[in-house]
């Protein structure tokens, strides 16, 4: 499938150039009604997506779930590919831009829902929806309404070099406690995302109970400031803030880094390569994330979009997407014996309900505390913009 080759590739080709339709600034967002039926496809589908999540064979001719969809439905697919969650958020803030669907990570999904930029999904119109992991299906609900269809997911683990890091760590403290981090000065790796703040918050939750941290994705200003101080003290000891998994794999494989936060993907690749590494679920808990397909509030091609939701939830497509990106499929049937490799599925805990139920899944940090839409009635938490500022403040000296 080209999974390992993709991980280490230095050049990734992009999809079609997408000219998203523009409309008048005075057209309100969030005007779409929930669909009652799916009719004839409109012949076109405009998407916004991250790298690797929409493929038509340009990166690898064997990796193509777009052209079969087009042939089956008559819906021609075009897409805007963004490089980061921040770029996606910035792109969609312009409400004059219209899109049919967006593969939204958690830090973007909540903003889209709050801004009325996505429509409610009628899950009864999505074939295979009930085959998707039950826990994942709960993550994009607000006021009893569903706003996304799970696509891929992952969790954040602590990985260490078993020959160097002794004794074996059991806690996020190994990475975030200043005294512990200093032991492996300039040999730490940390995921370059404001959502990484949540892992440091889990460490502080146990370290300083006076902070009264409950949800690591809902932090008050005092709590966020405390986490920022921890990250600032950690900064001198970090060798790499990684964005692309391939960069962290190279650092860990070569021995330049020996301890850090990773996805199961890196652990799987390094383990298969015979490297002396181990990934653990820290005692304070494991955070996670899900990318889901969402429908634009003013989608011009809603019928094609619902057909796309059917298509991407199917076992065949889920197998391709997961294998190509090294991410866990939302449809566990992609890990049937004749499909994805058992070792890969085990590393990603696919189908392990007990594991999934313990994962603390990310939601967009917002002023209204609670996930995903702030249902607790409190409004003294910090939002994603404040998290982004805190992350830059804590890590910018390294970048």
Secondary structure, DSSP 8 states (H G I E B T S, - for coil): --HHHHHH-S-----------B--TTS-SS-----S---S--SEEEEEEETTSS-BSSS-TT-BSSHHHHHHH--EEEEEEESSHHHHHHHHH-TTB--SEEEE-HHHHHHHHHTT-EE---GGGSTTGGGB-HHHHTTTEETTEE--EEEEEEEEEEEEETTTS-S---STHHHHSHHHHHTTTT-EEEE-SGGGHHHHHHHHHHH-GGG----TTS-BHHHHHHHHHHHHHHHTTEEEEESSHHHHHHHHHTTS--EEEEEHHHHHHHHHTT--EEEE--TT--EEEEEEEEEETT-S-HHHHHHHHHHHHSHHHHHHHHHHHT-EESBGGGGSTTSS-HHHHHHTTTT-HHHHHH-EE-----SS-SSSS--SS---B--HHHHHHHHHHHHTTT-
